[in-house]
């Protein structure tokens, strides 16, 4: 159901990828092509390297030996979508693209953007009535409050 939308999200200029996976594994999806997603496995450790520009910099530690991919339809539906907007114009652009995507798939929109929360999602109490735990600071010196 969400395959075309996930592929469209990965193609946005503001896409920072998708964290999710297949059942029993966690993966970082970075792109897609022809019904497949390309991913990095965060559990695949590489040797450390000096930073770029350093004489001991080893570029090979930043690359994978094989391109990892899987069918987009095999992605587990529990996902975290990453979007990075560096300017207000980029934010407006991504909102427009997401709105168009939600219009294209109105009954199964994977993500929507709204101007404000609906009444049913509002906090059920007034801000001056927020319950406090107690006024004493806990051990360690930091006070906590309910947000």
C-alpha positions in Angstrom: 0.0 0.0 0.0 2.8 2.5 1.0 5.4 1.4 -1.6 4.9 4.3 -4.1 4.8 6.8 -1.3 8.0 5.5 0.4 9.8 5.6 -2.9 8.5 9.2 -3.5 9.7 10.2 0.0 13.2 8.8 -0.6 13.4 10.8 -3.8 12.7 14.2 -2.1 15.7 16.5 -2.1 15.1 16.9 1.7 15.1 13.2 2.4 17.5 12.1 5.1 16.5 8.5 4.7 14.2 6.1 6.4 15.0 4.0 9.5 13.1 0.7 9.6 13.7 -2.7 8.4 12.5 -6.1 7.8 11.1 -8.2 10.6 13.9 -8.9 13.1 16.4 -6.3 11.7 16.9 -2.6 11.7 18.2 -0.9 8.5 18.8 2.7 7.2 17.2 3.1 3.7 19.0 5.8 1.6 17.5 5.5 -1.9 15.4 3.5 -4.3 15.3 2.4 -7.9 13.0 0.0 -9.9 11.0 -1.3 -6.9 14.1 -1.9 -4.7 15.5 0.2 -1.8 19.2 0.6 -1.0 20.2 0.4 2.6 23.0 0.5 5.1 23.1 -1.9 8.0 24.0 0.1 11.2 25.1 -3.2 12.7 27.9 -3.7 10.1 30.9 -2.2 11.9 33.8 -0.7 10.0 37.3 0.2 11.3 37.8 3.7 12.5 39.7 6.2 10.3 41.3 9.6 10.7 39.1 12.4 9.5 39.2 13.5 5.8 42.3 15.7 5.1 44.4 13.8 7.7 47.4 12.0 6.3 46.1 8.7 7.8 42.6 9.1 6.3 41.3 5.8 4.9 38.5 6.4 2.4 37.7 2.7 2.1 36.2 2.7 5.7 33.4 5.0 4.4 32.3 2.6 1.6 30.5 -0.8 1.6 31.9 -3.7 -0.3 28.5 -4.6 -1.8 25.4 -2.6 -2.6 22.7 -3.9 -0.3 19.1 -3.8 -1.5 15.8 -5.4 -1.0 12.3 -5.1 -2.6 10.5 -2.0 -1.3 7.4 -4.1 -0.6 9.5 -6.1 2.0 10.0 -3.2 4.3 8.4 -3.6 7.7 5.7 -0.9 8.1 7.1 0.4 11.4 9.3 3.2 10.1 10.9 6.6 11.0 11.0 9.1 8.1 13.8 11.6 8.1 13.5 15.0 6.4 16.0 17.8 6.6 15.0 21.3 5.6 17.8 23.8 5.8 15.7 26.9 4.9 12.1 28.0 5.2 11.8 27.7 1.4 12.9 24.1 1.6 10.3 23.5 4.4 7.6 25.0 2.3 8.7 22.9 -0.7 8.6 19.7 1.2 5.2 20.6 2.7 3.8 21.2 -0.8 5.2 17.9 -2.0 3.8 16.0 1.0 0.4 17.6 0.4 0.5 16.5 -3.2 1.4 13.0 -2.1 -1.4 12.9 0.4 -3.8 14.1 -2.3 -2.6 11.4 -4.6 -3.1 8.7 -1.9 -5.9 10.2 0.3 -7.0 7.0 2.0 -3.5 5.7 2.8 -1.3 8.8 3.2 1.9 7.8 4.9 2.5 11.3 6.2 0.6 14.6 6.3 1.4 18.1 7.3 -1.2 20.3 9.0 -1.2 24.0 10.1 -2.3 23.1 13.7 -3.4 20.2 15.8 -7.1 19.3 15.8 -9.2 19.8 18.9 -9.2 16.0 19.7 -5.4 16.1 19.8 -5.1 19.1 22.1 -3.8 18.7 25.7 -6.8 17.9 27.9 -5.9 20.5 30.6 -5.0 24.1 30.8 -1.3 24.9 31.0 -1.7 26.4 34.5 -3.3 23.1 35.6 -0.4 20.9 34.6 0.2 18.4 37.4 3.5 18.8 39.2 5.4 15.9 40.7 6.7 17.9 43.7 8.6 21.1 44.2 11.7 19.4 45.7 14.7 18.9 43.4 15.7 15.2 43.1 19.1 13.9 44.1 21.6 15.1 41.5 20.2 18.6 41.4 18.1 18.6 38.2 14.4 19.4 38.4 11.9 17.5 36.2 8.6 18.7 35.0 5.7 17.1 33.1 5.5 18.4 29.5 
